[in-house]
């Protein structure tokens, strides 16, 4: 259980994106390929790409990460630290590596930033509250 708590779930998305992009197994721009086409009552046709699906799944993982950020303990501190690593890796990939400089990956990178910032803020607020309740902080 503790290993699960430490591992940032958005790292899974990063690994999936990296494998699909760097191996080229799904095509050079796999995120633009159509996943499904859905006719709407309005007459519009909604085209859902693999990139859209990737972002949807990543948002689900971000939601779980945000829920996990409310927990305290050494596992959550390590999770926050590893989330920073995932963000920095994403930022470097976005700037430096071909196939990562696109809107799909930019939005994913933004999720990794929100994950580590939310974890940091929640941990800081929780620690301040705990100190205040325990009588460690006045004012």
C-alpha positions as CSV (number, residue, x, y, z in Angstrom):
1,X,0.0,0.0,0.0
2,X,2.8,2.5,0.8
3,X,4.5,2.0,-2.6
4,X,1.1,2.8,-4.2
5,X,0.8,6.0,-2.1
6,X,4.2,7.2,-3.1
7,X,4.0,6.7,-6.8
8,X,2.5,9.7,-8.7
9,X,-0.2,8.4,-11.1
10,X,0.5,11.0,-13.7
11,X,3.9,9.2,-14.2
12,X,1.8,6.4,-15.8
13,X,0.4,8.9,-18.4
14,X,3.9,10.3,-19.0
15,X,5.3,6.8,-19.6
16,X,2.4,5.9,-22.0
17,X,2.9,9.2,-24.0
18,X,6.6,8.7,-24.1
19,X,6.4,5.1,-25.3
20,X,3.8,5.9,-28.0
21,X,5.7,9.0,-29.2
22,X,9.3,7.8,-29.0
23,X,8.7,4.3,-30.5
24,X,6.4,5.6,-33.2
25,X,4.5,2.3,-32.8
26,X,1.1,4.1,-33.0
27,X,2.2,6.6,-35.7
28,X,4.2,9.8,-35.6
29,X,1.3,11.9,-34.4
30,X,-0.8,9.2,-32.7
31,X,-2.6,11.8,-30.6
32,X,-4.3,13.3,-33.7
33,X,-5.7,9.9,-34.9
34,X,-9.4,9.5,-34.6
35,X,-10.5,7.3,-31.7
36,X,-14.3,7.5,-32.4
37,X,-16.7,9.6,-34.4
38,X,-20.0,10.4,-32.7
39,X,-23.0,11.9,-34.5
40,X,-24.8,14.4,-32.3
41,X,-28.5,15.2,-32.3
42,X,-27.6,18.8,-33.4
43,X,-26.2,17.4,-36.6
44,X,-22.6,18.1,-35.6
45,X,-20.2,15.2,-35.7
46,X,-17.9,14.9,-32.6
47,X,-14.5,13.5,-33.5
48,X,-12.7,12.2,-30.5
49,X,-8.9,11.7,-31.0
50,X,-6.5,9.5,-29.2
51,X,-5.1,12.7,-27.7
52,X,-8.5,13.6,-26.3
53,X,-8.8,10.2,-24.8
54,X,-5.2,10.5,-23.3
55,X,-6.2,13.8,-21.7
56,X,-9.4,12.4,-20.4
57,X,-7.7,9.5,-18.7
58,X,-4.9,11.8,-17.4
59,X,-7.6,14.1,-15.9
60,X,-9.0,11.1,-14.1
61,X,-5.6,10.3,-12.7
62,X,-5.2,14.0,-11.7
63,X,-8.4,13.8,-9.8
64,X,-7.2,10.8,-7.9
65,X,-3.9,12.6,-7.2
66,X,-5.8,15.6,-5.9
67,X,-7.7,13.4,-3.5
68,X,-4.5,11.7,-2.4
69,X,-2.8,15.0,-1.8
70,X,-5.1,15.5,1.3
71,X,-3.4,12.7,3.1
72,X,-0.5,13.3,5.4
73,X,2.5,11.2,6.2
74,X,5.9,10.2,4.8
75,X,4.3,8.5,1.8
76,X,2.5,11.7,0.7
77,X,5.6,13.8,1.1
78,X,7.5,11.3,-1.1
79,X,4.5,11.5,-3.6
80,X,4.8,15.3,-3.7
81,X,8.5,15.1,-4.3
82,X,8.1,12.6,-7.1
83,X,5.3,14.7,-8.6
84,X,7.8,17.5,-8.9
85,X,10.1,15.1,-10.8
86,X,7.3,14.2,-13.1
87,X,6.6,17.9,-13.8
88,X,10.2,18.8,-14.4
89,X,10.6,15.8,-16.7
90,X,7.5,16.8,-18.6
91,X,8.7,20.4,-18.9
92,X,12.1,19.3,-20.3
93,X,10.4,16.9,-22.7
94,X,8.1,19.6,-23.9
95,X,10.9,22.0,-24.5
96,X,13.7,19.7,-25.8
97,X,12.3,16.5,-27.4
98,X,10.5,16.2,-30.7
99,X,7.0,14.9,-30.6
100,X,6.3,16.5,-27.2
101,X,5.9,20.1,-28.3
102,X,2.1,20.1,-29.0
103,X,-1.1,21.2,-27.3
104,X,-1.9,17.7,-26.0
105,X,1.4,17.3,-24.2
106,X,1.2,21.0,-23.0
107,X,-2.1,20.4,-21.4
108,X,-0.8,17.2,-19.8
109,X,2.3,19.1,-18.5
110,X,-0.1,21.6,-17.0
111,X,-1.8,18.8,-15.1
112,X,1.5,17.7,-13.7
113,X,2.1,21.3,-12.5
114,X,-1.3,21.4,-10.9
115,X,-0.7,18.1,-9.2
116,X,2.6,19.1,-7.5
117,X,1.3,22.6,-6.7
118,X,-1.9,21.2,-5.1
119,X,0.1,18.7,-3.1
120,X,2.4,21.4,-1.9
121,X,-0.4,23.8,-1.0
122,X,-2.5,21.2,0.8
123,X,0.5,19.9,2.7
124,X,1.5,23.4,3.8
125,X,-2.1,24.4,4.8
126,X,-2.5,21.1,6.7
127,X,0.8,21.5,8.5
128,X,-0.1,25.1,9.6
129,X,-3.5,24.0,10.8
130,X,-2.0,21.1,12.8
131,X,0.5,23.4,14.4
132,X,-2.2,25.9,15.2
133,X,-4.4,23.2,16.8
134,X,-1.4,21.8,18.7
135,X,-0.6,25.2,20.1
136,X,2.6,25.6,18.1
137,X,1.6,28.7,16.2
138,X,0.1,31.8,17.7
139,X,-1.9,34.5,15.9
